[in-house]
């Protein structure tokens, strides 16, 4: 059991180091794009799997919620989820980060899960809440 835990620790450390270099800049760009509040920007960055779970009414409700935050000014303190990384061994790879953001309307907490789709990372799930 100890060997498995140690192995998972090293695996998730390797994943963290890689995704900190690759996924954080992509997540920042995606969050900046979707903070425009445009439906097309959100749809362009949502994975096919995520899009399949949303009808037009739910999508509009999401957009109304996210528009309240305004334009993204900055995002920092990205924290990689080792649990999501470890669970990815069992199935599709999901990259999860939480971060602190500043929008034109104030501070917020972000949680974003990305998946690889083609040659791009796209949103599998994300939330934005007031800090």
Helices and strands as residue ranges (DSSP letters): H 2-34, H 39-45, H 48-52, H 56-67, E 72-80, H 82-87, G 88-90, E 94-103, E 106-117, E 120-130
